[in-house]
Structure formats: structure tokens, C-alpha cells
Amino acid sequence: MAVTTGYLDGAAERRAAFASAERHSRNVAFLRKALPVAGVAALLAFIVAARLAAPGGPDFTVARTTIERNAIVMDHPVLTGYDTDNRKYRVSADRAVQNLASPNQVRLEGIRAEVTVEGRGGAVVSAKGGDYDNTRGTLALYGGLALDSDDGVGVRMKNADIDFSNGTLTTKNPVTILYEDSETTADAMTANDGGNVIVLSGRVQTRLMPPKRQSASPLSASPSKDEPAPSGEIQ
């Protein structure tokens, strides 16, 4: 037998709606603070990644350098150190390929960066590949980008264009931002002011997933010997 009570259903719906709105407000407030940190980390990571295209200094290592088909190929270049703001980084690539006919253009493959922003946590940034143009001071990233920060924020993009002279990162393709049980999507994103200002544009939507529930133990799920088994369901 099923017993339904409209009043109880309405109260439950209101409580669920209030809880959802509260979680949404909390997540938005957190992302307002966390996204700029992620943006700064991403730009720092790729600024350093661009230096893999023009290596040098004691913090640079490379497994092997060869010449293949009129190109200089560096296998597993790695760059570590601190920037002028005392932010620690380690950036690597599977390969860096410089065409001898166009020495100012370098293709980076399998980019991975670990960045620590002092007092604000760290982040791991990766991209399948990128084309660095030393003349223009730009890096075109492609093949999928991922950023995961220590405070639980994840950012996913298909591609992005970085202008080092202006300190901007721009993507005109969909971007997804993940945090706890929320997923925010937008048609495009721009990071300005060195990553401190994040602008989402287009169809910006946030979806809240139901909180994960802990499975009940067999003891708690079983009826007590002193209690009769339920004969119906209350919805």
C-alpha cells in the first residue's frame, strides 16, 4: 500500500529546492575566488612552457637532441624553478620540435606543468600540444586542455590561444568547470590580467548533481527484531 500526502511532498520539494539553491550560492562564491587562482596557474604554466621552445640555463634538462627531417627535436625537455613572484613550477613536454626553416616557430607535444602559487595552493595543467610563435609571442594550444587545482577545481577546454604580451588566455570553444557536485559550462572563456580576471560568455549554465550518499550498512538496513517489517511505502 502506498500513502501519499501532498503537504509532505510540497514541504520536501521546498526543502530540496532550498538546499539546491544554497549549494549553488556556495559553489558560485567559492568559484569566484578559486577560478582566478586557476587562471593565474594556467598562464604561468604556459608562459614557462614557452621557454621550452628557447631552452637554456641551469634549470633546463633534455634527454636527447637530434636532427630529423630538417628539424631540431628535443626529447623530454624539462624546466624547473621559480618565477619572479616566487611561484614554483615544473614544466615538461614529450617533445619540442623546431623547424630549421622557421626557427621562431616551435611545436610542443605532450605538455604537462605543475605550478605552486605561494599561499594559494597548486595546480596541474596539461595539453596535448601547442604551437609557439616567438615572433608574435603567442602559444596556440590544441587537442584538449585540463587543469586540476589543489582546492578541487577542474577546468576542461578543447583549445586555447595565449598572448604573452597581453597576459591573456582565450578559448572560443566550450569550456567546462567542475567543482564538487557542480558542473558549469560556457561557450567561451577569457582570462585577462595575467589570469586574475575570468570571463565566461555564451550559454553559461550550472548543473548541480545530487550529493553522493553513503550506502547503508546491512545492520541499519535490516528491520529490528522488535519492529515489524513495513507493509507499505510512504512517498
Buried (B, 14 or more C-beta within 10 A) or exposed (E): EEEEEEEEEEEEEEEEEEEEEEBBEEBEEBBEEBBBBBBBBBBBBBBBBBBBBBBEEEBBEBEEEEEEEEBBBBEBBBBBBEEEEEBBBBBBBBBBBBBEEEEEBBBBBBBBBBBBBEEBBBBBBBBBBBBBBBEEEBBBBBEEBBBBBBBEBBBBBBBBBBEBEEBBBBBBEBBBBBBBEBBBBBBBBBBBBBBBEBEBEEEBEBEBEEEEEEEEEEEEEEEEEEEEEEEEEEE
